[in-house]
Amino acid sequence: MTAGWTTRKPTALLVLADGTIIEGDGIGAVGETTGEVCFNTALTGYQEILTDPSYAKQIVTFTFPHIGNVGANDEDTEDLVPANAHGAVGAIFRAEVSAPSNYRSSGHLDAWLKKRGIIALSGIDTRALTAHIRENGMPNAVIAHNPDGVFDIEALKAKARAWSGLEGLDLAKDVATHQSVVWDEKPWAWNAGYATESEPRYTVVALDYGTKRNILRLMTGRGARVVLMPPTSTADEVMAHHPDGIFLSNGPGDPAATGVYAVPTIQKLIETGVPMFGICLGHQMLALALGGKTSKMHQGHHGANHPVKDFTTGKVEIVSMNHGFAVESGTLPADVEETHISLFDQSNCGLKMKDAPVFSVQHHPEASPGPQDSHYLFDRFFELIDSRKNTAA
């Protein structure tokens, strides 16, 4: 089956593992790569989405038709080292990318995609592709771009079928920092950019599984000196920094695979009594460390319009989501309380220990879709830190 309606020779293809071929107009990098195809329902923030390390080995289909019309800039990047291009490997758009029209733009999205090495195609029926994903799950695929329009279809089909997918895949080691780094950049301010924290009141150690910049900024903006550490760090190495708090970051891949080396460390850190906060992959691995289980989702949650209920406040917040694995609520032990659920499918979106200052959420509070409905979670983390410091004093 071939989908699409381009009247000229297609210069890009999306070839699904089931043999479906979707034709489009290629933009961005030239070449081919494998990945899992998902869809994202956000109306804004395409740069932040494509540079989120949690999207490693994924091809993002944007359901909003007009992507690229505000161009690209150097400030809206989420991975820590842009030169390494840790993020999505491909992108799919409905409409042709137009010339940028925004005062913050420093260039065309096409040029930015080329620089990042992201292969993209436009001019396809993204609604049909989204429906395909909803009905059949997130497919493995190859995305290919050749300006000459010449493709070896059978080879692309074979490559798509042969890719094993994300289950069992540890990607944190590929996208995370490999050495300890101190982060001091604070949140962006309109017309001023980013300031730095010169007089921190706290030390937070962040175990980096593929963290986003804005998570770190929101902690620094609350007076923290954030020490980023590799995902394979030991509990002793973490505690050598005498942290006031410990953060478990977001990241890509299968939590069970990353958990092989991360879970024993998390379990030892819980025993220290230091307040702990996890987001996304960090949430999933905390659940594993506490005795829960995770599983692959059918279509995942990707977007900036997801309603989540916080049982601790009774409020519903609009959140940003990006995950293809989820914590199985029924596997959480008795000493762990479920704090948040998705109102789309009732899947788990948060937990906390009943007898320790440890909690986590599945969604991304730093992404500000509400726009700041979920920022209270950072306040909650630092309140736990203050409470422990006051008790010690």
N, C-alpha and C positions, 0 to 999 in steps of 0.2 A: 504493500500500500504506500502511495506517495501522497503527502499532504503539502499544501501551499499553493500559491497562485501567481508566482512570478512569471511575467511574460518573456523576460530575457533569460539567458542561460544562467542557472544558479551558480553562485560562487561560494556557497557554503552549504553544508549538509549536517543534519543531526540524524545519526543512524542508531536506532534503538536495538537492544539485544534481541528483541522479538522480530527483527527484520524491517520494522517500519522506517521509512526514509522521509525526512522532512527537508524540503528545499527552501533556501533563502538567499539573501544577499549578505555576503561576508563583510565584516568590518573587524577592526582590531588586528590581533596577531594572525599571521599566516602559519598554517600547519595543522596538526590534528592531535587530539588528546582524549583520553577516556575519563569518565566520571559518572556520578549518579545525578540524574536530572530531578530537580525539585522545582516548586513554584513559590514565589514570594509575592504577597499581596500588598506590600507597602506602596504608598503613593509617592514617597520621597525617600531620600537617603541612599540612592543607588551606589554612590561611591563607598559609603560606609559598609553597605552590604557586601560588595564585591571584594573589599579588603579585610573583611572579618575572617580571621584564621579558622573559625569554626566551619567555614564553607570550603575548606581544603578538599580537593578531589570531588567537588560538586559543580554542576552546571546549573545556573540559576535562570529560571524562566520568570520574567517579570510580567505579572498580570496587568499592571498599569501600562497603557499603550505608549505613552510618551516618555521615553527614557533618554536622557542626554541633553534635554533642552536647556538645562542650566549649566552645561559644560562640566569642567573638572577643575580642581584646585589642589594645592598642596596641604590644605588644613583638614580636609575631611577624610583622612586615611586612618584606618583603625589598626592595621598591623604595626608592630613596633619597629620593624626595619623594612621600609617600603622597597628597598632595592632587592630584597629577597622574595617579594611578591607572594607572601603567604596569604592565600585567600582562594576565592573561586577560580576554577580553571577555564570556565566558559560562561557565556551569557546569551540570552535569547530575548529579542525585543519584537514587539508587534509592528511598530511604525519605524520608518527610516529615521535615523538620528539626525536631527536638524542642527543648524548653527547655534552655538550657545548664546543665551540672552540672560545674563545675570552679572551683577557688579562684582561678585566674588570669583567669577570664572577666570582661569588663567589659560584655558585652552579647550579644544574640542575633545569630546569623549573618545572619538576614534583614535586620536593621537595618544590619549592617556591609556586606552586599552592596549595599544601596540607596545607602549613603554612597559606596561605591567605584564605583557605576555599572555593576555586574556583573549581567547578566540571567541568571537561573537557572530551571531547572524540576526538579521532583521527581516521584516516583511512576511512573517508567517502568522497563522491563526493561533495565537497563544491561548485563546479560549479553548480550542479543540485539544491542544496539548495538555492544558490544565485538566480538562475533563478526563483525558486518557490517564493521567497520573492519579486522579482521584478514584478512578474505577479499577486501575490495575496496579497501583503502587508506584513508587519511585524507581524508574528503570535505569539500568546501566546502559551507557551509550558512548558513542564517539562523536565529537563535534569536530568538523574539518572545514578549513577555509583555504581556498586556492583561487586567486584572482583570475586564473585562466579557465576555471570551471571544469578542470579535468580531475576525476576521482576514480579510484579503484573500488567500486562499490562492494564487491565480494570481499575484498581484504578488510574494508571498514566493518562490514557485518561480522566477519570472523573475529576482529579485534574487540568489538562490542560484546560478543557472546563470551569471549575468553576472559574478560575482566571479572575478577572474583567479587568485586563490590566492597562495601564498607564494613560488613559484618566480620568481626575478628581482626580488624585493622587498627593498629595503634599508630595514629598520626601525630600525637602530641610531641613526640621526640623530633619530628620533622619541622614543626612550626614554632617551637618554644625557644627561649633563650638557652644558651649553653654555658653561661657563666652568670654569677651574681651581678646585678645592675641596680643602682639606686635611681628611682624615679621621683622627680620633683615638679613636673609640669602640672599646673592647675587647670580648671575648666576654662573653656573659651568664653571670652567676653566680647560683646558686639563692638566692632570698630577698634578693638584693642588686641585681639588675638589671645595668646596664652601667656600667663604670668607663671612664676615659679614660687614654690614654698621655701622661704629662707629660714623660718623659725618653727620647725615642726614640733608638735607636742606628743606625738605618738610614733612608734615604730611598728609597721605592719609588714610582715613577710608574706609575699604573694608567690605561691607555687604556680609557676607559669606552664599551663598546658596549651597555650594559644590565646593569651589574653588580649583584650581590646584596650586601646589607649584610654577611652573615656571612662572605663571602670577605674583605672588607676588615677585619673584626674579627679574623679569625684571623691576618692579617698584622700588624695593630697589636698583637695580643697577643704577638707574637714580637719586639716592640721597634721596629716600623717606624712612621715618619711617612709616611702614604700620600697622595700628591698625585694626585687624580682629574683627568684631562684629557679634553677632548672627543674623539670618535672621529676627527675630521678634523685633529687636531693634527699638525704636521710633526715630523720627527726633530729638527730644530734646537730647536723649542719644548720637546720632551721633554728633550733633553740640557741645556737651560739650567737645569734643576733639579738637575743633577749627581747623577743617580740611582745608587744602589747596585744596584738591580734594576728591571726593567721587567715589568709584568704586563699581559697581554692578557685582557680580561674576557669573560664570557659575554654573550649577547645574542640577540635574535630575528632572524628573516628568513633570507634566502638568503646564505650566506657569499660567494658569487661576486659578488653585487651590492654588498655592503659592501666587499669586497676591492678594488673598483675604485679607491677612494681610500686604503684602509687598507694594502693589501699593499705598495705602494712605500715607505711609511713604515716598515713592519715590516722590510723588506729592508735599509733604511739603518740601522736600529737594531741589527740582527744584526751588522752590520759594526763596531759600536763595541766589541764584546766584553763589554758589560754583560750579566749573567745575565738570562735572560728565561723567563717562565713563563706559559702560557696555559691557559685552561679553556673548554670547550664551543665557542662561536663563536670565541673566541680561539685555540683549538686548530685549528679548521678553517681560519682565515685564516693561521695560521702555516704549516700544510701547503701552502696556496696560495702563500705567499711563498717556500717552499722548492722549489717546482716540482710539487707534488702537485695532485690534483683532488678536488672534492667532488661529491656527487650527492644527489638527493632520495631519501629512504627510503620504503618501502611503507607501514609503519605507525608508524615512528619508535620511539624508546625513551623511555618516560615512566614512572617509578616509582622505588621506593626498595628494590627487592629484586633488582637486576641483578648477576649474578656476573661479575667481570672478573678476568682473570689478568694479573699484573705479571711479565713475563719477566725483569726485572732482579733480582727476588727469588724467583721461582718460587711466590709466594703467590697465593691467590685471595681477593679482597675483595668484600664486598657493598656496592654503590654506588648512589647516586642518579643517575638519568639524566633528561635532558629535551632531546631533540634530534630534529629531523625530517630533518636533512641529515647526511651522514657523509663522512669522508675515505676515498677509495678507496686501500686499502693498496698495490695493485699499481702505483700511480702515483708512489709516494715514491721519490726518487732514491737512489743508492747511498750517499751520505754521511749519510743519515737512517735511523735505526734505529726499527723498530716496537717499542714497549715494553709496550703493553697491548692485549688484545683482549677483546671480549665473548664469554662462553661460551654465550650464547643463539644468536648467529648468526655468530660469528667476525669481526664487523666491527671496524674499527680503533678503539681507544680511547686511544691514546697514542703519542707519538713523542719522539725526542730527536736532536739533531745529534751526530754522532760526534766532531767536532772543535771544538765550541763549547759554552758553558754555556747551552744553549737546550733547553727541553723543554715538553711540554704534554700534557693529558689531555682526553678527551671528556666524562668524567663530572664530577660535582660533589662534590669531597672535603669541602667545607664543610657539606654537608647532613647529615652524620653519620648515615647509615642503618645503619652497621655495628656500633656507632654511630660509632666513630672509626677505622675500618679505613684510611681514606685520608688522615688528617691528616698522615701522614709526608711527603706531597707538599709541604706547606708547609715542613717541616723541610728537605727536599731543596733547595728553592729558596734558603733562607737559608744552607744549607751552601755552595752555590755562591757566594753573595754573600761569605760569610766567606773562602772560599778565594781569591777574587779580591782581596779587601782585604788578606789576609795576604801574597799574592804581591807586591802593589804596595808594601807596607811593607818 
